[in-house]
Amino acid sequence: MAMKKGIILAIETSCDDTGAAILLDGRKILSNVVSSQVSIHQKYGGVVPELASRSHLEAIVPIVTEALGRAGVTLKEIDGIAVTQGPGLVGSLLVGLSFAKSIAFAMGIPFVGVNHVEAHLSAIFLEEEPPRFPFIGLVVSGGHTSLFRVDGFGKVVRLGQTRDDAAGEAFDKVAKLLGLGYPGGPIIDELSKRGNPKAIRFPRAFLGKNSLDFSFSGLKTAVVHFVKTYQESSEKFSEGLLCDIASSFQEAVVDVLVQKTILASKQEGIRRIVISGGVAANRLFRERMREEALNQKLKLYIPSPQLCTDNAAMVGVIGYEYLKQGIRSDYSTNAYSNLPL
């Protein structure tokens, strides 16, 4: 595809954030706008799909308009559109996908559906010093915990994945159990600063010596049993104990994530590692990965925190690459709750 100006409109509505971005040549962010629905879902302790899709409907036009305005471009200057096709909540995905199709049809420009997980892996290319291919990529978020070998754009091989809960999902469930609120990741991360990570020895599921799969349901159950046993003998948690539980739980999650990622690097013989997804914004995880990469003499790449969480700019990176290669979607393209790489 010949790019007149190399300007891409990207749209992300896979879960509970409405995002729109304008990118130049798939690398330079001209604008990246995100509207969060946290305040809507907080009282339910998690995302309610029907409320999420309704909120996307209300937000999509203002957010895209704002993204265009901040970038100082008009729809007539857009060369193509990249939009998340899956995986995610189908109702939410359909809002963004339908909106992208409408603009593409009205303006006579191509659009392409993008895999949300591959978009996370591509977020690192928005930073000043992106990695060379191949690299080991870990996507760790509320809906995904998977390891990949990435040989190029569209050339991704899955090495391992979670067999049950994603890491971010485990954070949310434990936070809800402890009455801490939603989303659980940032709350537990903050509490853990005042806790002792060795206070409680929660289990780590490694699933075999050479396994690159993950499992966090046993860890979550261990926290449930600890809380239940304690509550039977005491009225309520002290603040100190709450911090210790948060810190010990987070320590267990991070231990597994770090060790599995390093193992993948060794097994594949690749010394470049990219971590991405919402949990990649976690303070302890970033610190521990940097320490271990230094010890193992590996090159580690982590997007800035705002590019780790769901955003449209990361969708624009991979979408631009596909459009440049002549890959495009047609108007029969559907949204998928499960769209594996």
Helices and strands as residue ranges (DSSP letters): E 7-12, E 17-24, E 28-36, H 38-41, G 42-44, H 49-71, G 75-77, E 80-86, H 90-107, E 111-115, H 116-122, G 123-126, E 135-140, E 145-152, E 155-161, H 167-177, H 184-192, H 217-233, H 239-268, E 272-276, G 278-281, H 283-295, E 299-301, H 305-308, H 313-324
